[in-house]
Amino acid sequence: HDPSLAGFSLRILLQSTSGAATAMAYLRRDALPETSEYDLRSEMKDGVLDWVVRFPAPGQWYLGVMSEQSIRLRLNMQVESCPRSCSGNGKCGLRNEGSG
């Protein structure tokens, strides 16, 4: 757990190197995901999955990919302070303190 990452997003880019494949990607915090036990899931379509998980809870996250066909994948994961550069809509700010 790294408190300096508060307010960040996780970007997962999965690309099939074996054509227009379909698959399901599963994320689970602090344990390996299964098709019946996961925290988040997303579907790869036409060989590409570009998935942004906004503000994931602290912990270790595990990624699992399930496909009914044999596929080869390229994986890129990164932590972003402003997903997709705020889509050109202003400036992102990060605040990890509060009062109340």
Secondary structure, DSSP 8 states (H G I E B T S, - for coil): --GGGTT-EEEEEEEESSSS--EEEEEEESS---SSS-SEEEEEBTTEEEEEEES--SS-EEEEEE-SS---EEEEEEEESSGGGGGGSS----------
